[in-house]
Structure formats: C-alpha cells, structure tokens
Amino acid sequence: MLGSHSQIHTRAEPHLITPLAYLGYHDVIPKAPYDSIHAAEAIRGFVKELPQGEEDYLDALRAYAGTLYGRDLKASGKRFFLDKTPAYALVLPFLTRLFPQASYVVLTRHPIAIFNSYADSFFGGDWNQAHRYNPVLERYVPSIADLLRKKPVPLLQVRYEELVQKPEDELGRIFSFLGLQHEPEAVNYGAHIQVNSGRGDPITVGQHSRPTTKSLTAWARELSGNPKKYRLAESMLERLDNDDLCLWGHPRDEALSEVRYASGLGDASGLGDASGAARSASAAGGAGGKRRKRTRYAAQRRLLLWLRRHAHKPTIRALRYYCDVILRDRL
C-alpha cells in the first residue's frame, strides 16, 4: 500500500543494511573466507584514529547506502524509498544510528499469527521445523519491543489487525506521519504497482490486490485440534517478556488465553482483540491445517531448506564438487 503512493518508491527486500552491520566495526560474522576477528580489530583501530571516529565511519556507510537508494529513487522521480526488509529488525541499534532521521513504520501483529505466517510461507506449515530453523518470535519480538520502548528515532506503530480491518484510516495515519498527502486509493495497491516478490516475501504476496481480513483467523485454524502446535505456541509465548508483549498490544496472559481457546482447550472468557480469530476457528469446527497450493516458488524454497539441513552429508558435498567443476569449465 505504501508503495502505491505517488511519492513512495519501493522494491523487493534489498537487504542493503544487514551486511553493513557485520563489517567488523559494530559486529562480525561468525565465519568468513578471511580472518574476520583480525579484520575487526584492524578496522576498529583504524576508525579510532579518524578525525570524528565512528561518525566518519557511519558517514562512509551512509554514502554507500545513500548512493544506492538515491540512484534508484532518482530514476523513479519520487521522494521516499521504502525499504521493508524484515531482517533489519535484528540490527536496529545499528540501523537507527546509521539513519537517525529516517521515518520508521513499525508493524506489529499477534505473535502466533506472525509465526504461523512464517511457517506457512517457508516451511509448508511445519511449525516444528520452522522453529528449529529460526525461532523468529524469540529473536524479533525483544528487538522490536526495545525500539518501541526507547524510541530513538521518529516511529509510528501500526497494528496489523487494525490495518486490515480499517486500511483507509490506518493508511491515512501513516501518510500523515510521513508528512505526505493522503491518497486513499493506495489501499488498492494491486491497481497501482506490480507486486514483485523477493526471496524473503511470503508465497502469498501477490494473491491479493488490497488488504484482506482472511489472514486474521489463519493462526487460530492451525491451532484448532492440534495439541502439538498448541504446546509450541504456548512455549514460545512463555519465553517472551510480558513487557515486550504489552508493547506489541498482546499481553502474555491474553495471548495464552487466545491460543488455548483456539486449540479447544479453554473458554472464551477474558479474550482480547484476537478473540475473533479464536472464536471463528472454533465455529469452523476445528478445520485444522488447510490444503496448501503447490507452486514452483514454494518448491524452490523447500528444496533450499532441504539442502541446508543435509549440507553435511557426503552426497551433497559430492554434488557441490561436481557443480563447482561444471561451473568452472563454463567460465
């Protein structure tokens, strides 16, 4: 929707910022084809001797990112570049120091709805496999909550549940925060921009042309009559700090009551904003997991995940060797 505004330009997730956070000065990558520990010590020593120290280093990084954003933005003829890469949430202290004057729109959602969307998009609905690969709630909720708590930059929190139910109102609030004229038709983003999915976008990114409330009940349907998913949902919520969950708008006790009711293990008393999702799942008679559409994109993702899990096996190592030989001979 934001990318449909006449003054906002966007693309698929560019992932420009995350690598900059791990160049050695602010943080290091655990493994690299060079001595990353030695490089980190060297660059920190170098930056320490610069006239303005870290500010000079941040200026250099801004020049890099600013050139790429700026060139793309100039070609579009628009005012704002919207970068919506979720991985930036894990480098927020770095990001907010790099771009302290940027405008930050923070989208929060029921935690279990987030996890269900992640598992459905990238793991075919396998919650256990998704959690083993990346415990997204335990990593992202504390980081984003810290940003909401400290507010080191101009930011606006938007709740997903309200956004899909009142998209025109919420969009107007966002445009006002950005200092832009409200363009109500941006709600119908399918009529204005081509939705190009990147490798980090959900498989369903291009299925709708405007906000839909269909996703509000998806997480509850997955929990209905599924004790394994219920236990995982409960354990994830219990590991999260209640103060963080309150900042998200979903206190732990309330969220736990919702997942218990959705799974068929509790009553409807004391449910909060997400109770509609839980009630709908119950009324549906425990539909459980839906039949997932098979797509080429989904198959590619499942193949990549399988290769990652089995990368240590001799067969995969041999496959890599032969691929290296073939590609070398083509150069």
C-alpha atoms as a printed R data frame, in Angstrom:
    type eleno elety resid chain resno       x       y       z
1   ATOM     1    CA   MET     A     1   0.000   0.000   0.000
2   ATOM     2    CA   LEU     A     2   2.752   2.459   0.880
3   ATOM     3    CA   GLY     A     3   4.495   1.717  -2.410
4   ATOM     4    CA   SER     A     4   1.300   2.750  -4.215
5   ATOM     5    CA   HIS     A     5   1.641   6.363  -3.027
6   ATOM     6    CA   SER     A     6   2.747   8.759  -5.753
7   ATOM     7    CA   GLN     A     7   5.767   9.871  -3.683
8   ATOM     8    CA   ILE     A     8   6.962   6.467  -2.388
9   ATOM     9    CA   HIS     A     9   9.163   4.079  -4.336
10  ATOM    10    CA   THR     A    10   9.871   0.511  -3.229
11  ATOM    11    CA   ARG     A    11  11.249  -2.797  -4.431
12  ATOM    12    CA   ALA     A    12  11.530  -6.382  -3.221
13  ATOM    13    CA   GLU     A    13  13.581  -6.630   0.004
14  ATOM    14    CA   PRO     A    14  17.058  -5.268  -0.927
15  ATOM    15    CA   HIS     A    15  18.918  -6.384   2.251
16  ATOM    16    CA   LEU     A    16  21.376  -3.494   1.882
17  ATOM    17    CA   ILE     A    17  21.808  -2.666   5.557
18  ATOM    18    CA   THR     A    18  22.306  -6.024   7.287
19  ATOM    19    CA   PRO     A    19  25.728  -6.779   5.735
20  ATOM    20    CA   LEU     A    20  26.947  -3.290   6.702
21  ATOM    21    CA   ALA     A    21  26.279  -4.081  10.353
22  ATOM    22    CA   TYR     A    22  28.699  -7.038  10.194
23  ATOM    23    CA   LEU     A    23  31.726  -5.459   8.525
24  ATOM    24    CA   GLY     A    24  33.707  -5.748  11.735
25  ATOM    25    CA   TYR     A    25  33.311  -2.412  13.493
26  ATOM    26    CA   HIS     A    26  29.841  -2.849  15.006
27  ATOM    27    CA   ASP     A    27  29.615  -6.636  14.742
28  ATOM    28    CA   VAL     A    28  31.305  -9.544  12.981
29  ATOM    29    CA   ILE     A    29  30.100 -12.579  11.080
30  ATOM    30    CA   PRO     A    30  30.969 -15.892  12.788
31  ATOM    31    CA   LYS     A    31  32.612 -17.357   9.702
32  ATOM    32    CA   ALA     A    32  34.211 -15.799   6.610
33  ATOM    33    CA   PRO     A    33  36.778 -16.688   3.930
34  ATOM    34    CA   TYR     A    34  39.231 -14.365   5.726
35  ATOM    35    CA   ASP     A    35  40.297 -13.724   9.310
36  ATOM    36    CA   SER     A    36  37.219 -11.803  10.435
37  ATOM    37    CA   ILE     A    37  38.473 -11.388  14.011
38  ATOM    38    CA   HIS     A    38  41.750  -9.842  12.883
39  ATOM    39    CA   ALA     A    39  39.899  -7.656  10.344
40  ATOM    40    CA   ALA     A    40  37.500  -6.428  13.038
41  ATOM    41    CA   GLU     A    41  40.355  -5.416  15.346
42  ATOM    42    CA   ALA     A    42  42.114  -3.678  12.466
43  ATOM    43    CA   ILE     A    43  39.087  -1.667  11.337
44  ATOM    44    CA   ARG     A    44  38.272  -0.638  14.909
45  ATOM    45    CA   GLY     A    45  41.813   0.612  15.330
46  ATOM    46    CA   PHE     A    46  41.620   2.448  12.011
47  ATOM    47    CA   VAL     A    47  38.283   4.099  12.826
48  ATOM    48    CA   LYS     A    48  39.557   5.128  16.252
49  ATOM    49    CA   GLU     A    49  42.218   7.275  14.565
50  ATOM    50    CA   LEU     A    50  39.807   9.044  12.199
51  ATOM    51    CA   PRO     A    51  39.124  12.732  12.995
52  ATOM    52    CA   GLN     A    52  35.489  12.083  14.025
53  ATOM    53    CA   GLY     A    53  35.915   8.403  14.869
54  ATOM    54    CA   GLU     A    54  32.740   6.380  14.497
55  ATOM    55    CA   GLU     A    55  30.859   9.294  12.900
56  ATOM    56    CA   ASP     A    56  33.319   9.280   9.990
57  ATOM    57    CA   TYR     A    57  32.776   5.529   9.615
58  ATOM    58    CA   LEU     A    58  28.981   5.936   9.668
59  ATOM    59    CA   ASP     A    59  29.271   8.724   7.094
60  ATOM    60    CA   ALA     A    60  31.085   6.304   4.783
61  ATOM    61    CA   LEU     A    61  28.384   3.664   5.222
62  ATOM    62    CA   ARG     A    62  25.681   6.285   4.603
63  ATOM    63    CA   ALA     A    63  27.461   7.251   1.402
64  ATOM    64    CA   TYR     A    64  27.325   3.635   0.222
65  ATOM    65    CA   ALA     A    65  23.677   3.015   1.124
66  ATOM    66    CA   GLY     A    66  22.648   6.547   0.172
67  ATOM    67    CA   THR     A    67  24.145   6.194  -3.287
68  ATOM    68    CA   LEU     A    68  22.211   3.004  -3.995
69  ATOM    69    CA   TYR     A    69  18.944   4.252  -2.512
70  ATOM    70    CA   GLY     A    70  19.421   7.657  -4.135
71  ATOM    71    CA   ARG     A    71  20.178   6.391  -7.629
72  ATOM    72    CA   ASP     A    72  17.135   4.122  -7.594
73  ATOM    73    CA   LEU     A    73  14.964   6.877  -6.125
74  ATOM    74    CA   LYS     A    74  16.154   9.436  -8.671
75  ATOM    75    CA   ALA     A    75  15.195   7.143 -11.523
76  ATOM    76    CA   SER     A    76  11.708   6.771 -10.035
77  ATOM    77    CA   GLY     A    77  11.198  10.522  -9.653
78  ATOM    78    CA   LYS     A    78   9.706  10.003  -6.173
79  ATOM    79    CA   ARG     A    79  10.556  11.394  -2.736
80  ATOM    80    CA   PHE     A    80  10.798   8.384  -0.409
81  ATOM    81    CA   PHE     A    81  12.433   4.983  -0.760
82  ATOM    82    CA   LEU     A    82  10.629   2.316   1.264
83  ATOM    83    CA   ASP     A    83  12.908  -0.487   2.456
84  ATOM    84    CA   LYS     A    84  10.827  -3.212   4.105
85  ATOM    85    CA   THR     A    85  13.487  -5.850   4.805
86  ATOM    86    CA   PRO     A    86  12.404  -7.719   7.995
87  ATOM    87    CA   ALA     A    87  15.987  -8.764   8.827
88  ATOM    88    CA   TYR     A    88  16.762  -5.154   9.724
89  ATOM    89    CA   ALA     A    89  14.828  -5.733  12.944
90  ATOM    90    CA   LEU     A    90  17.857  -7.673  14.225
91  ATOM    91    CA   VAL     A    91  20.253  -4.759  13.648
92  ATOM    92    CA   LEU     A    92  18.057  -1.903  14.871
93  ATOM    93    CA   PRO     A    93  20.648  -0.175  17.116
94  ATOM    94    CA   PHE     A    94  22.969  -0.006  14.097
95  ATOM    95    CA   LEU     A    95  20.223   0.987  11.656
96  ATOM    96    CA   THR     A    96  18.911   3.822  13.825
97  ATOM    97    CA   ARG     A    97  22.417   5.231  14.227
98  ATOM    98    CA   LEU     A    98  23.029   4.964  10.502
99  ATOM    99    CA   PHE     A    99  19.754   6.692   9.553
100 ATOM   100    CA   PRO     A   100  18.559   8.629  12.616
101 ATOM   101    CA   GLN     A   101  16.373  10.950  10.532
102 ATOM   102    CA   ALA     A   102  14.579   8.257   8.579
103 ATOM   103    CA   SER     A   103  10.894   7.610   9.283
104 ATOM   104    CA   TYR     A   104  10.195   4.189  10.802
105 ATOM   105    CA   VAL     A   105   6.837   2.459  10.451
106 ATOM   106    CA   VAL     A   106   6.727  -0.453  12.902
107 ATOM   107    CA   LEU     A   107   4.147  -3.100  12.035
108 ATOM   108    CA   THR     A   108   3.204  -5.418  14.909
109 ATOM   109    CA   ARG     A   109   0.863  -8.387  14.867
110 ATOM   110    CA   HIS     A   110  -0.368 -11.173  17.153
111 ATOM   111    CA   PRO     A   111   2.843 -13.159  17.838
112 ATOM   112    CA   ILE     A   112   1.366 -16.543  16.956
113 ATOM   113    CA   ALA     A   113  -0.080 -15.112  13.743
114 ATOM   114    CA   ILE     A   114   3.433 -13.969  12.815
115 ATOM   115    CA   PHE     A   115   4.903 -17.387  13.486
116 ATOM   116    CA   ASN     A   116   2.130 -19.186  11.611
117 ATOM   117    CA   SER     A   117   2.645 -16.931   8.583
118 ATOM   118    CA   TYR     A   118   6.389 -17.602   8.678
119 ATOM   119    CA   ALA     A   119   5.942 -21.376   8.985
120 ATOM   120    CA   ASP     A   120   3.254 -21.445   6.307
121 ATOM   121    CA   SER     A   121   5.258 -19.360   3.832
122 ATOM   122    CA   PHE     A   122   8.652 -21.002   4.189
123 ATOM   123    CA   PHE     A   123   8.119 -24.445   5.735
124 ATOM   124    CA   GLY     A   124   4.840 -25.681   4.291
125 ATOM   125    CA   GLY     A   125   3.096 -25.238   7.637
126 ATOM   126    CA   ASP     A   126   5.597 -27.349   9.620
127 ATOM   127    CA   TRP     A   127   5.839 -25.367  12.869
128 ATOM   128    CA   ASN     A   128   8.499 -27.545  14.496
129 ATOM   129    CA   GLN     A   129  10.803 -27.373  11.502
130 ATOM   130    CA   ALA     A   130  10.293 -23.606  11.227
131 ATOM   131    CA   HIS     A   131  11.096 -23.073  14.899
132 ATOM   132    CA   ARG     A   132  14.202 -25.259  14.771
133 ATOM   133    CA   TYR     A   133  15.479 -23.348  11.770
134 ATOM   134    CA   ASN     A   134  14.699 -19.868  13.107
135 ATOM   135    CA   PRO     A   135  12.878 -19.021  16.381
136 ATOM   136    CA   VAL     A   136  11.589 -15.779  14.883
137 ATOM   137    CA   LEU     A   137   9.449 -14.685  17.837
138 ATOM   138    CA   GLU     A   138  12.211 -15.136  20.401
139 ATOM   139    CA   ARG     A   139  14.578 -13.128  18.176
140 ATOM   140    CA   TYR     A   140  12.383 -10.406  16.698
141 ATOM   141    CA   VAL     A   141   9.891  -9.532  19.433
142 ATOM   142    CA   PRO     A   142  12.528  -8.402  22.006
143 ATOM   143    CA   SER     A   143  14.447  -6.418  19.396
144 ATOM   144    CA   ILE     A   144  11.425  -4.549  18.030
145 ATOM   145    CA   ALA     A   145   9.954  -4.049  21.505
146 ATOM   146    CA   ASP     A   146  13.220  -2.404  22.564
147 ATOM   147    CA   LEU     A   147  12.850   0.038  19.677
148 ATOM   148    CA   LEU     A   148   9.243   0.797  20.667
149 ATOM   149    CA   ARG     A   149  10.309   1.302  24.262
150 ATOM   150    CA   LYS     A   150  13.285   3.589  23.674
151 ATOM   151    CA   LYS     A   151  12.026   5.438  20.562
152 ATOM   152    CA   PRO     A   152  15.488   6.620  19.437
153 ATOM   153    CA   VAL     A   153  14.058   7.659  16.054
154 ATOM   154    CA   PRO     A   154  10.764   9.015  14.659
155 ATOM   155    CA   LEU     A   155   8.464   5.988  14.546
156 ATOM   156    CA   LEU     A   156   4.830   5.058  14.178
157 ATOM   157    CA   GLN     A   157   3.460   1.743  15.437
158 ATOM   158    CA   VAL     A   158   0.776   0.139  13.286
159 ATOM   159    CA   ARG     A   159  -1.135  -2.930  14.430
160 ATOM   160    CA   TYR     A   160  -1.779  -5.453  11.677
161 ATOM   161    CA   GLU     A   161  -5.230  -6.370  12.979
162 ATOM   162    CA   GLU     A   162  -6.359  -2.742  12.736
163 ATOM   163    CA   LEU     A   163  -4.633  -2.213   9.407
164 ATOM   164    CA   VAL     A   164  -6.532  -4.968   7.586
165 ATOM   165    CA   GLN     A   165  -9.867  -4.041   9.169
166 ATOM   166    CA   LYS     A   166  -9.586  -0.262   8.692
167 ATOM   167    CA   PRO     A   167  -6.985   0.102   5.930
168 ATOM   168    CA   GLU     A   168  -8.061   3.561   4.733
169 ATOM   169    CA   ASP     A   169  -7.901   5.051   8.234
170 ATOM   170    CA   GLU     A   170  -4.592   3.420   9.121
171 ATOM   171    CA   LEU     A   171  -3.057   4.358   5.795
172 ATOM   172    CA   GLY     A   172  -4.099   7.967   6.298
173 ATOM   173    CA   ARG     A   173  -2.422   7.901   9.719
174 ATOM   174    CA   ILE     A   174   0.810   6.597   8.177
175 ATOM   175    CA   PHE     A   175   0.827   9.198   5.399
176 ATOM   176    CA   SER     A   176   0.246  11.922   7.967
177 ATOM   177    CA   PHE     A   177   3.225  10.659   9.983
178 ATOM   178    CA   LEU     A   178   5.367  10.756   6.833
179 ATOM   179    CA   GLY     A   179   4.219  14.280   6.003
180 ATOM   180    CA   LEU     A   180   2.550  13.132   2.802
181 ATOM   181    CA   GLN     A   181  -0.849  13.912   1.351
182 ATOM   182    CA   HIS     A   182  -3.343  11.154   1.986
183 ATOM   183    CA   GLU     A   183  -4.050   9.125  -1.161
184 ATOM   184    CA   PRO     A   184  -6.924   6.763  -0.226
185 ATOM   185    CA   GLU     A   185  -6.657   4.823  -3.490
186 ATOM   186    CA   ALA     A   186  -3.274   3.493  -2.376
187 ATOM   187    CA   VAL     A   187  -5.293   0.893  -0.454
188 ATOM   188    CA   ASN     A   188  -5.959  -0.796  -3.787
189 ATOM   189    CA   TYR     A   189  -2.267  -1.445  -4.353
190 ATOM   190    CA   GLY     A   190  -2.904  -4.091  -6.997
191 ATOM   191    CA   ALA     A   191  -4.171  -1.409  -9.364
192 ATOM   192    CA   HIS     A   192  -1.082   0.778  -8.946
193 ATOM   193    CA   ILE     A   193   2.066  -1.319  -8.639
194 ATOM   194    CA   GLN     A   194   3.390  -4.693  -9.734
195 ATOM   195    CA   VAL     A   195   3.938  -6.831  -6.627
196 ATOM   196    CA   ASN     A   196   7.318  -8.416  -7.209
197 ATOM   197    CA   SER     A   197   8.203 -10.978  -4.569
198 ATOM   198    CA   GLY     A   198  11.717 -11.371  -3.263
199 ATOM   199    CA   ARG     A   199  13.175 -14.460  -1.619
200 ATOM   200    CA   GLY     A   200  12.069 -13.200   1.772
201 ATOM   201    CA   ASP     A   201   8.480 -12.427   0.846
202 ATOM   202    CA   PRO     A   202   5.597 -14.759   1.744
203 ATOM   203    CA   ILE     A   203   4.447 -17.046  -1.049
204 ATOM   204    CA   THR     A   204   1.015 -15.371  -0.968
205 ATOM   205    CA   VAL     A   205   2.411 -11.846  -1.503
206 ATOM   206    CA   GLY     A   206   0.797 -11.474  -4.939
207 ATOM   207    CA   GLN     A   207  -2.546 -13.161  -4.248
208 ATOM   208    CA   HIS     A   208  -4.411 -10.032  -3.163
209 ATOM   209    CA   SER     A   209  -4.784  -6.528  -4.559
210 ATOM   210    CA   ARG     A   210  -5.885  -4.855  -1.303
211 ATOM   211    CA   PRO     A   211  -5.847  -5.680   2.426
212 ATOM   212    CA   THR     A   212  -7.871  -8.714   3.455
213 ATOM   213    CA   THR     A   213  -9.067  -9.956   6.833
214 ATOM   214    CA   LYS     A   214  -8.795 -13.607   5.754
215 ATOM   215    CA   SER     A   215  -5.406 -13.920   7.430
216 ATOM   216    CA   LEU     A   216  -6.771 -12.875  10.829
217 ATOM   217    CA   THR     A   217  -8.107 -16.368  11.546
218 ATOM   218    CA   ALA     A   218  -5.365 -18.415   9.872
219 ATOM   219    CA   TRP     A   219  -3.274 -18.918  13.010
220 ATOM   220    CA   ALA     A   220  -6.302 -19.967  15.058
221 ATOM   221    CA   ARG     A   221  -7.368 -22.515  12.443
222 ATOM   222    CA   GLU     A   222  -3.896 -24.066  12.569
223 ATOM   223    CA   LEU     A   223  -4.148 -24.450  16.349
224 ATOM   224    CA   SER     A   224  -7.668 -25.908  16.319
225 ATOM   225    CA   GLY     A   225  -7.473 -29.546  17.356
226 ATOM   226    CA   ASN     A   226  -3.666 -29.616  17.084
227 ATOM   227    CA   PRO     A   227  -2.081 -30.204  20.517
228 ATOM   228    CA   LYS     A   228   1.494 -30.185  19.155
229 ATOM   229    CA   LYS     A   229   1.135 -26.736  17.666
230 ATOM   230    CA   TYR     A   230  -0.641 -25.569  20.804
231 ATOM   231    CA   ARG     A   231   2.239 -26.699  23.007
232 ATOM   232    CA   LEU     A   232   4.773 -24.941  20.792
233 ATOM   233    CA   ALA     A   233   2.690 -21.746  20.700
234 ATOM   234    CA   GLU     A   234   2.391 -21.812  24.484
235 ATOM   235    CA   SER     A   235   6.119 -22.362  24.995
236 ATOM   236    CA   MET     A   236   7.035 -19.533  22.602
237 ATOM   237    CA   LEU     A   237   4.748 -17.088  24.392
238 ATOM   238    CA   GLU     A   238   6.075 -18.119  27.797
239 ATOM   239    CA   ARG     A   239   9.643 -17.427  26.695
240 ATOM   240    CA   LEU     A   240   8.782 -13.869  25.664
241 ATOM   241    CA   ASP     A   241   8.944 -10.994  28.132
242 ATOM   242    CA   ASN     A   242   5.476  -9.808  29.106
243 ATOM   243    CA   ASP     A   243   6.538  -6.149  28.958
244 ATOM   244    CA   ASP     A   244   7.595  -6.695  25.350
245 ATOM   245    CA   LEU     A   245   4.285  -8.371  24.527
246 ATOM   246    CA   CYS     A   246   2.374  -5.498  26.128
247 ATOM   247    CA   LEU     A   247   4.200  -3.062  23.864
248 ATOM   248    CA   TRP     A   248   3.052  -5.174  20.918
249 ATOM   249    CA   GLY     A   249  -0.509  -4.915  22.205
250 ATOM   250    CA   HIS     A   250  -0.809  -8.609  23.117
251 ATOM   251    CA   PRO     A   251  -0.083  -9.238  26.840
252 ATOM   252    CA   ARG     A   252   1.035 -12.799  27.561
253 ATOM   253    CA   ASP     A   253  -1.987 -13.871  29.646
254 ATOM   254    CA   GLU     A   254  -4.345 -12.581  26.990
255 ATOM   255    CA   ALA     A   255  -2.401 -14.235  24.166
256 ATOM   256    CA   LEU     A   256  -2.213 -17.534  26.066
257 ATOM   257    CA   SER     A   257  -5.980 -17.466  26.638
258 ATOM   258    CA   GLU     A   258  -6.492 -16.916  22.919
259 ATOM   259    CA   VAL     A   259  -4.309 -19.839  21.841
260 ATOM   260    CA   ARG     A   260  -5.899 -22.131  24.431
261 ATOM   261    CA   TYR     A   261  -9.376 -21.233  23.208
262 ATOM   262    CA   ALA     A   262  -8.363 -21.586  19.555
263 ATOM   263    CA   SER     A   263  -6.934 -25.031  20.220
264 ATOM   264    CA   GLY     A   264 -10.128 -26.105  22.004
265 ATOM   265    CA   LEU     A   265  -8.540 -26.255  25.464
266 ATOM   266    CA   GLY     A   266 -10.126 -23.205  27.086
267 ATOM   267    CA   ASP     A   267 -13.211 -20.966  27.248
268 ATOM   268    CA   ALA     A   268 -13.773 -17.588  25.623
269 ATOM   269    CA   SER     A   269 -13.671 -15.517  28.809
270 ATOM   270    CA   GLY     A   270 -11.080 -12.770  29.020
271 ATOM   271    CA   LEU     A   271 -10.098 -12.859  25.363
272 ATOM   272    CA   GLY     A   272  -8.713  -9.715  23.781
273 ATOM   273    CA   ASP     A   273  -8.609  -8.248  20.284
274 ATOM   274    CA   ALA     A   274  -7.614 -11.529  18.671
275 ATOM   275    CA   SER     A   275 -10.566 -13.366  20.207
276 ATOM   276    CA   GLY     A   276 -12.432 -13.049  16.914
277 ATOM   277    CA   ALA     A   277  -9.850 -15.270  15.285
278 ATOM   278    CA   ALA     A   278 -10.103 -17.819  18.057
279 ATOM   279    CA   ARG     A   279 -13.909 -17.779  18.007
280 ATOM   280    CA   SER     A   280 -14.016 -18.135  14.220
281 ATOM   281    CA   ALA     A   281 -11.737 -21.165  14.338
282 ATOM   282    CA   SER     A   282 -13.922 -22.770  16.983
283 ATOM   283    CA   ALA     A   283 -17.069 -22.064  14.982
284 ATOM   284    CA   ALA     A   284 -15.470 -23.668  11.947
285 ATOM   285    CA   GLY     A   285 -15.424 -26.928  13.843
286 ATOM   286    CA   GLY     A   286 -11.662 -27.375  14.037
287 ATOM   287    CA   ALA     A   287 -10.752 -27.130  10.391
288 ATOM   288    CA   GLY     A   288  -7.076 -27.681  11.190
289 ATOM   289    CA   GLY     A   289  -4.401 -27.042   8.581
290 ATOM   290    CA   LYS     A   290  -5.566 -26.063   5.114
291 ATOM   291    CA   ARG     A   291  -4.525 -27.766   1.913
292 ATOM   292    CA   ARG     A   292  -1.584 -25.724   0.628
293 ATOM   293    CA   LYS     A   293  -1.309 -24.789  -3.004
294 ATOM   294    CA   ARG     A   294   1.768 -26.177  -4.693
295 ATOM   295    CA   THR     A   295   3.795 -23.579  -6.557
296 ATOM   296    CA   ARG     A   296   7.201 -23.535  -8.204
297 ATOM   297    CA   TYR     A   297   8.313 -20.848  -5.781
298 ATOM   298    CA   ALA     A   298   7.296 -22.914  -2.764
299 ATOM   299    CA   ALA     A   299   9.058 -25.970  -4.180
300 ATOM   300    CA   GLN     A   300  12.264 -23.965  -4.644
301 ATOM   301    CA   ARG     A   301  12.175 -22.848  -1.018
302 ATOM   302    CA   ARG     A   302  11.568 -26.358   0.265
303 ATOM   303    CA   LEU     A   303  14.485 -27.623  -1.842
304 ATOM   304    CA   LEU     A   304  16.813 -24.946  -0.444
305 ATOM   305    CA   LEU     A   305  15.795 -25.791   3.112
306 ATOM   306    CA   TRP     A   306  16.348 -29.497   2.473
307 ATOM   307    CA   LEU     A   307  19.813 -28.799   1.059
308 ATOM   308    CA   ARG     A   308  20.710 -26.670   4.079
309 ATOM   309    CA   ARG     A   309  19.636 -29.383   6.503
310 ATOM   310    CA   HIS     A   310  21.623 -32.058   4.652
311 ATOM   311    CA   ALA     A   311  24.625 -29.961   3.611
312 ATOM   312    CA   HIS     A   312  26.951 -32.045   5.813
313 ATOM   313    CA   LYS     A   313  26.127 -35.330   4.063
314 ATOM   314    CA   PRO     A   314  28.601 -36.874   1.575
315 ATOM   315    CA   THR     A   315  26.046 -36.856  -1.245
316 ATOM   316    CA   ILE     A   316  25.547 -33.086  -1.014
317 ATOM   317    CA   ARG     A   317  29.297 -32.483  -0.739
318 ATOM   318    CA   ALA     A   318  29.836 -34.560  -3.872
319 ATOM   319    CA   LEU     A   319  27.075 -32.639  -5.660
320 ATOM   320    CA   ARG     A   320  28.774 -29.361  -4.744
321 ATOM   321    CA   TYR     A   321  32.093 -30.659  -6.073
322 ATOM   322    CA   TYR     A   322  30.624 -31.603  -9.460
323 ATOM   323    CA   CYS     A   323  28.727 -28.309  -9.681
324 ATOM   324    CA   ASP     A   324  31.962 -26.415  -8.971
325 ATOM   325    CA   VAL     A   325  33.741 -28.341 -11.714
326 ATOM   326    CA   ILE     A   326  30.947 -27.744 -14.245
327 ATOM   327    CA   LEU     A   327  30.706 -24.035 -13.464
328 ATOM   328    CA   ARG     A   328  34.495 -23.632 -13.552
329 ATOM   329    CA   ASP     A   329  34.660 -25.179 -17.008
330 ATOM   330    CA   ARG     A   330  31.991 -22.746 -18.257
331 ATOM   331    CA   LEU     A   331  33.996 -19.680 -17.205
